[in-house]
Amino acid sequence: MEIHHERAGAGAPLVLVHGLGSTWRSWDPVLPGLAAHRDVVAVDLPGFGGTPPLEGEVSIASLADALVSFLEEQGLRDADLVGSSVGARLVLELARRGVGGDVVALDPGGFWDRRQLAVFGATIGASIRLVRGLRPVLPVLTGNPVTRSALLAQLSPRPWALPPALVLRELRGWAAAPSYDALLAALVHGPPQEGAPAGGTRGRVVLGWGRQDRVVTPSQAAVATDRFPDAQLHWFESCGHFPMWDQPEETVRLVLESTGRGVRTPGHGS
């Protein structure tokens, strides 16, 4: 299938993969900083933004297959990868499969225990139902710091400081995405994220985690580093589920410092 994407900048390629319900525009706060140094390719996952839904099952595996096909068609199989939330889980899945170069995964899903997963499914499911019901008044709600904070309390420790236009676009995208419900169900009912043994990825793996993340809680970072023992863990202070929103300058620095080394053969050094 044809995956919609936007490209900016010059240099070594860097592929950005957004989270549940979002589009490539979720990277807007960090795109200029990254494109100043890299050839940035920001994709819309199937069923989100400008990319049509998959035919058949929506799952982490099927979305990863679609991404691999896209990377191969675009000559980007060895490109460095950056993901957010579900996108972070997907770039870790690609790294586990031996696809891509260096990987930065920002607050990835897939490392919950049963209780955490039940809370995730219930709260995110309730949130999207609320957002869909509020669609007619979203411009007013997102334009007010108080109501904007109420809408994004689960996602950011400082939602009142986020740009209203960014929040409005994101919420509208979540409400309209045709594959939102199917992917949420796949996350809740599907298998957890598999890991990679030491030396098992082609490039460096860096996990970026918000200290105040209420979607994938900080305790899950220990599970992620256990499954990806080579991974380096970076903590974002005063940060929720989206470091590129709450800490954009630090996110740019982390990505640029953590990528660009080129790929290696798995099992032969780090």
C-alpha positions as CSV (number, residue, x, y, z in Angstrom):
1,M,0.0,0.0,0.0
2,E,1.1,3.6,-0.4
3,I,2.0,5.2,2.9
4,H,1.6,9.0,3.0
5,H,4.7,10.8,4.2
6,E,6.3,14.2,4.3
7,R,10.0,14.8,3.8
8,A,12.2,17.7,4.9
9,G,15.8,18.6,5.3
10,A,19.0,17.0,4.1
11,G,21.6,14.5,5.4
12,A,21.3,11.0,6.6
13,P,17.6,9.8,6.6
14,L,15.6,9.7,9.8
15,V,12.1,8.2,9.8
16,L,9.5,9.4,12.3
17,V,6.6,7.2,13.3
18,H,3.7,8.7,15.2
19,G,1.5,7.3,18.0
20,L,-2.1,6.1,18.3
21,G,-4.6,8.4,16.5
22,S,-1.9,10.9,15.5
23,T,-0.4,11.8,12.1
24,W,3.0,13.0,11.0
25,R,2.0,16.4,12.2
26,S,2.4,15.3,15.9
27,W,6.1,15.8,15.3
28,D,5.7,19.5,14.4
29,P,7.4,20.8,17.6
30,V,10.6,19.0,16.7
31,L,10.6,18.8,12.9
32,P,12.5,22.1,12.3
33,G,15.3,21.1,14.7
34,L,15.6,17.6,13.2
35,A,15.4,18.7,9.6
36,A,18.2,21.2,10.1
37,H,20.5,18.2,10.4
38,R,18.8,15.2,8.8
39,D,16.7,14.1,5.9
40,V,13.5,13.6,7.9
41,V,10.7,11.3,6.6
42,A,7.6,11.6,8.7
43,V,5.0,8.9,7.9
44,D,1.2,8.5,8.5
45,L,0.6,4.9,9.6
46,P,-2.1,2.9,7.8
47,G,-5.6,4.1,8.9
48,F,-4.3,7.5,10.2
49,G,-3.8,10.8,8.5
50,G,-3.4,10.6,4.8
51,T,-2.8,6.8,4.6
52,P,-5.8,4.5,4.0
53,P,-6.5,1.6,6.4
54,L,-5.0,-1.8,6.0
55,E,-7.0,-4.5,4.3
56,G,-7.5,-7.2,6.9
57,E,-6.2,-7.3,10.5
58,V,-4.8,-4.3,12.3
59,S,-2.1,-5.3,14.7
60,I,1.4,-4.4,15.6
61,A,2.6,-7.2,13.3
62,S,0.6,-6.0,10.3
63,L,1.6,-2.3,10.8
64,A,5.2,-3.4,11.1
65,D,4.9,-5.3,7.9
66,A,3.5,-2.2,6.2
67,L,6.4,-0.1,7.5
68,V,9.0,-2.6,6.3
69,S,7.5,-2.6,2.8
70,F,7.5,1.2,2.8
71,L,11.1,1.5,3.9
72,E,12.2,-1.0,1.3
73,E,10.3,0.7,-1.5
74,Q,11.8,4.1,-0.5
75,G,15.4,2.7,-0.1
76,L,15.2,3.4,3.7
77,R,15.6,-0.1,5.1
78,D,18.8,1.0,6.9
79,A,17.5,4.4,8.0
80,D,17.5,5.5,11.6
81,L,14.0,5.3,13.2
82,V,12.3,7.4,15.8
83,G,8.9,6.5,17.2
84,S,6.4,7.9,19.7
85,S,4.0,5.7,21.8
86,V,2.6,3.0,19.4
87,G,5.1,4.3,16.9
88,A,7.9,3.7,19.5
89,R,6.7,0.2,19.9
90,L,6.7,-0.2,16.1
91,V,10.3,1.0,15.7
92,L,11.4,-1.4,18.5
93,E,9.6,-4.2,16.6
94,L,11.5,-3.3,13.5
95,A,14.8,-3.2,15.4
96,R,14.0,-6.7,16.8
97,R,13.4,-7.9,13.2
98,G,16.8,-6.5,12.1
99,V,15.3,-3.5,10.1
100,G,16.6,0.0,10.5
101,G,19.7,1.6,12.0
102,D,19.8,3.4,15.3
103,V,16.4,3.6,17.1
104,V,14.9,6.1,19.5
105,A,11.7,4.9,21.1
106,L,9.8,7.6,23.0
107,D,7.5,6.2,25.7
108,P,6.8,2.9,23.9
109,G,3.7,0.7,24.7
110,G,3.8,-3.1,25.0
111,F,5.4,-3.4,28.4
112,W,2.4,-3.3,30.6
113,D,1.4,-5.9,33.3
114,R,-2.2,-7.0,33.3
115,R,-3.5,-4.4,35.7
116,Q,-1.7,-1.6,33.8
117,L,-3.1,-2.8,30.5
118,A,-6.6,-2.9,31.9
119,V,-6.3,0.7,33.1
120,F,-4.8,1.8,29.8
121,G,-7.6,0.2,27.8
122,A,-10.4,1.7,30.0
123,T,-9.0,5.2,30.3
124,I,-7.9,5.6,26.6
125,G,-11.2,4.1,25.5
126,A,-13.2,6.5,27.6
127,S,-11.0,9.4,26.4
128,I,-11.6,8.8,22.7
129,R,-15.4,8.4,23.3
130,L,-15.4,11.8,25.1
131,V,-13.4,13.5,22.4
132,R,-15.7,12.2,19.7
133,G,-18.7,13.5,21.6
134,L,-17.0,16.9,21.9
135,R,-16.0,17.3,18.3
136,P,-18.4,20.3,17.6
137,V,-16.9,22.3,20.5
138,L,-13.3,21.2,20.3
139,P,-12.1,24.6,18.9
140,V,-13.5,26.4,22.0
141,L,-12.2,23.8,24.5
142,T,-8.7,23.6,23.1
143,G,-8.5,27.4,22.9
144,N,-9.0,27.7,26.7
145,P,-6.1,26.8,28.9
146,V,-8.3,25.4,31.6
147,T,-10.4,23.1,29.4
148,R,-7.3,22.2,27.3
149,S,-5.7,21.0,30.6
150,A,-8.7,19.0,31.5
151,L,-8.7,17.2,28.1
152,L,-5.0,16.4,28.1
153,A,-4.4,15.8,31.8
154,Q,-3.5,12.1,31.2
155,L,-0.9,13.1,28.5
156,S,1.0,16.1,29.7
157,P,2.0,17.6,33.1
158,R,1.6,21.1,31.5
159,P,-1.2,20.8,29.0
160,W,-2.0,24.5,29.4
161,A,1.4,25.3,27.9
162,L,0.8,23.3,24.7
163,P,0.0,25.2,21.5
164,P,-3.8,25.2,21.1
165,A,-3.5,24.5,17.3
166,L,-1.5,21.4,18.0
167,V,-3.9,20.1,20.5
168,L,-7.0,20.8,18.3
169,R,-5.4,19.1,15.3
170,E,-4.4,16.0,17.4
171,L,-7.8,15.6,19.0
172,R,-9.6,16.0,15.7
173,G,-7.2,13.4,14.2
174,W,-7.9,10.9,17.0
175,A,-11.6,11.3,16.7
176,A,-11.6,10.8,12.9
177,A,-8.9,8.1,12.4
178,P,-10.6,5.0,10.9
179,S,-8.2,2.6,12.5
180,Y,-8.2,4.0,16.0
181,D,-10.5,1.5,17.6
182,A,-9.0,-1.5,15.8
183,L,-5.5,-0.6,16.9
184,L,-6.6,0.2,20.4
185,A,-8.2,-3.3,20.6
186,A,-5.0,-4.9,19.2
187,L,-2.9,-3.2,21.9
188,V,-5.3,-4.3,24.7
189,H,-5.9,-7.8,23.5
190,G,-2.7,-8.6,21.5
191,P,0.6,-10.0,22.7
192,P,3.2,-7.9,24.5
193,Q,6.2,-6.5,22.8
194,E,9.0,-9.0,22.3
195,G,12.5,-8.0,23.0
196,A,15.9,-8.6,21.4
197,P,18.9,-10.3,23.0
198,A,22.1,-8.4,23.8
199,G,23.8,-7.7,20.4
200,G,20.6,-8.5,18.6
201,T,19.9,-5.2,16.9
202,R,21.7,-3.5,14.0
203,G,22.1,-0.2,15.7
204,R,21.9,1.5,19.1
205,V,18.5,1.4,20.9
206,V,17.6,4.4,23.1
207,L,14.4,4.6,25.2
208,G,13.2,8.0,26.1
209,W,10.7,8.1,29.0
210,G,8.7,10.9,30.6
211,R,8.9,10.9,34.3
212,Q,5.2,12.0,34.5
213,D,3.9,9.6,31.8
214,R,0.4,8.4,32.9
215,V,-0.2,6.2,29.8
216,V,2.9,4.0,29.9
217,T,4.0,4.6,33.4
218,P,7.7,5.0,34.4
219,S,7.8,1.6,36.0
220,Q,7.4,0.0,32.6
221,A,10.8,1.3,31.6
222,A,12.4,-1.5,33.7
223,V,10.5,-4.1,31.7
224,A,11.5,-2.5,28.4
225,T,15.2,-2.4,29.4
226,D,15.0,-6.0,30.5
227,R,13.6,-7.1,27.1
228,F,16.1,-4.9,25.3
229,P,19.2,-5.3,27.4
230,D,21.4,-3.2,25.1
231,A,19.0,-0.2,25.3
232,Q,20.1,3.0,26.9
233,L,17.4,4.8,29.0
234,H,16.9,8.5,29.0
235,W,14.5,10.2,31.4
236,F,12.7,13.4,30.5
237,E,11.9,15.5,33.5
238,S,8.6,17.5,33.7
239,C,7.4,15.4,30.8
240,G,4.4,13.2,30.1
241,H,3.6,10.8,27.3
242,F,4.9,13.0,24.4
243,P,8.5,14.3,25.0
244,M,8.4,16.1,21.6
245,W,5.5,18.2,23.0
246,D,6.7,18.7,26.6
247,Q,10.4,18.8,26.0
248,P,11.0,19.5,22.3
249,E,14.5,20.9,22.5
250,E,15.7,18.0,24.7
251,T,14.0,15.6,22.3
252,V,15.9,17.0,19.3
253,R,19.2,16.7,21.2
254,L,18.5,13.2,22.2
255,V,17.6,12.1,18.7
256,L,20.5,13.7,17.1
257,E,23.0,12.5,19.7
258,S,21.6,8.9,19.6
259,T,21.4,8.3,15.8
260,G,23.6,8.5,12.8
261,R,26.3,5.9,13.5
262,G,25.3,3.5,10.7
263,V,24.2,-0.1,11.0
264,R,26.2,-3.1,12.1
265,T,25.7,-6.9,11.9
266,P,23.7,-8.1,14.9
267,G,25.9,-10.0,17.4
268,H,29.1,-8.2,16.4
269,G,29.7,-5.4,19.0
270,S,27.6,-2.4,20.0
